[in-house]
Amino acid sequence: MATPLSDTPLSPLKTIAVIGLGTMGTGIAEVLARAGREVVGIDISEAAATKAVSALDAATARAVSRGRLTEQEREDALARFRTFTDLRAAAEADLVIEVVPESYEIKQQVFRALDGIVRPDAILATGTNALSVTRLAADSAHPERVLGLHFFNPAPAMKLVEVVSSVLTSPAAVTAVTNLALDLGKEPVAIGDRPGFVADGLLFGYLNQAAAMYEARYASREDIDAAMRLGCGLPMGPLALLDLIGVDTARTVLEAMYAASHDRLHAPAPILKQLSEAGLTGRKSGRGFYTYEAPGSATVVRDALTPLADAAQAPGRPVRSVGVAGSGTMASGIAEVFAKAGYEVVLAARTEEKAQAAKARIGKSLARSVDKGRMTAEAAAQTLDLIRPTGSYDDFADVDLALEAVAEDLEIKQQLFATFDKVCKPGAILATTTSSLPVVACARATSRPQDVIGMHFFNPAPAMKLVEVVRTVLTADDVHATVRELCASIRKHPVDCGDRAGFIVNALLFPYLNNAVKMVQEHYASLDDIDAAMKLGGGYPMGPFELLDVVGLDVSLAIEKVLHREFRDPGLAPAPLLEHLVAAGCLGRKTGRGFREYAKR
């Protein structure tokens, strides 16, 4: 007779029941069957069970056509997957994974029923990403065998699995499912029980803020999504991702997070409730933030909110020459971008030597492009010839666009704009590359605020496609139109936003980074686990702590402080751990130590 779970190691989990055969349940069943496990698929709907079999058949056929499975392996996997509509089919399972709807009532009904069906030594796992594993476990006759096993969608492709323990969970159960995840070729991350866990805990706060940004009409849905894809290298924009996840699902997750944290950043944006209650739940319904070709389709179709490609704009101003102020990485990168596009560039710094050094840096960058076959030596030489270094801003007298890329200090920028005002010809556009300071404060330092606009390039400027075009309440229409045309001519993607702290990208990125720091500060998860979770579960090119160390902890702290001052939201207050590291001089890679230590160059 089987005995209840103890802390002794368990035998390998060979027969696994998956309850709930929607997209996630079917995906998990596929992973298990292909890995040699006997899979019992259970759903109250006969149609769902039939659909799951068809989905597995199609998925394994694709795998064979791509050379990832042999025909024999496919047949074996399909034979290992059996479907039922009765929970009693789980009687002999070593592990049961439920992926039924995100509702305590539904999940508790399943767990209570399983208590009378499965063996005492069977492990029960919930696939929830929002509800308390502890609360579900406490309702079970054997809470020590209940844990969370959170796969990510699509389960066959996504490597991350969060293994969630409650205070009641047996270590033997954790070990058994961790070993299973490794055997499936996944990367398990062991964490404690809190709504959202690691990946969704960070992801959904960011998605919520993006929804609120759109609801406030700060930027269009297309520009918000493009900004985060091009500015952060994310695989999808936040609003498109909400449509994929399901607006109703996101609302449920956020409500659970808010109930636990009482952080306003987790309070669901009203638009999520409005869309959910109208049945506009995203791709699955055919309409959410975007409109889709059909329910379940990934193809976005034009609707009333889709911008017109040839929308009428004010006639632009002619731009043939550009002045770039500054001698750092950003200034030289922007000068390179304009010169590559054929513009004459005056590169001005505080001294002639600094300007010459910046031009030399551009020369090295162009040489690397030649070495990699991206441009010819002749084109590189012609590009470099278009750049004239100078130690005097008087040489901006004839430029059509004067753009500053100096230190992120408002007083310094205002002094520079006052100089532009005296030196530049009438009609010249004056632009700032600030990432966090008010553009209008630069504009007010001139006698022509209508000619001032923000052009926030991203680092490294030659590689990054995004430019945030920031117009103030005083910016003239033709200045805005000119800058958008200019972005197209230098092969950048412009997104429009208003003059408020963080613009689009930093306003969404830095609260997410700050929340990651809070997770570590509260000893919820390790740096490595959080970085792994966001790369493997969220598709981020870098984990938050890798990114913080690259950006610089001092720079990150300064932006956090600006956002907190502007929006007055307690949830945006910089994490004390970030402040302590900056105070200790641990600024990231540039100092050899930030959240991690780096070898000295």
Salt bridges, closest charged atoms under 4 A:
GLU30 OE2 - ARG34 NH1 3.14
ASP57 OD1 - ARG74 NH2 2.77
GLU71 OE2 - ARG74 NH1 3.32
ASP86 OD2 - ARG88 NH2 2.67
ASP94 OD1 - ARG119 NH2 2.78
GLU98 OE2 - LYS107 NZ 2.93
GLU102 OE1 - LYS107 NZ 3.22
ASP115 OD1 - ARG145 NH2 3.13
ASP121 OD1 - ARG119 NE 2.99
ASP139 OD2 - ARG112 NH1 2.45
GLU144 OE2 - HIS142 ND1 3.53
GLU162 OE1 - HIS150 ND1 2.82
ASP183 OD2 - ARG37 NH2 2.79
ASP200 OD2 - HIS150 NE2 3.72
GLU222 OE2 - ARG221 NE 2.83
ASP248 OD1 - LYS284 NZ 2.88
GLU255 OE2 - ARG251 NE 3.33
GLU277 OE2 - ARG251 NH2 3.49
ASP303 OD1 - ARG221 NH2 2.65
GLU336 OE2 - LYS340 NZ 2.97
ASP395 OD1 - ARG388 NH1 3.82
ASP400 OD1 - LYS425 NZ 2.69
GLU404 OE2 - LYS413 NZ 2.87
GLU408 OE1 - LYS413 NZ 3.48
ASP421 OD1 - ARG448 NE 2.98
ASP451 OD1 - ARG317 NH2 2.90
GLU468 OE1 - HIS456 ND1 2.76
ASP477 OD1 - ARG471 NH2 2.67
ASP478 OD2 - ARG317 NE 2.91
ASP496 OD1 - HIS480 NE2 2.72
ASP496 OD2 - ARG484 NH1 3.08
GLU522 OE1 - ARG194 NH1 2.94
ASP528 OD1 - ARG596 NH2 2.80
ASP531 OD2 - ARG596 NH1 2.89
GLU546 OE2 - LYS535 NZ 2.98
ASP554 OD1 - LYS590 NZ 2.79
ASP569 OD2 - ARG264 NE 3.82
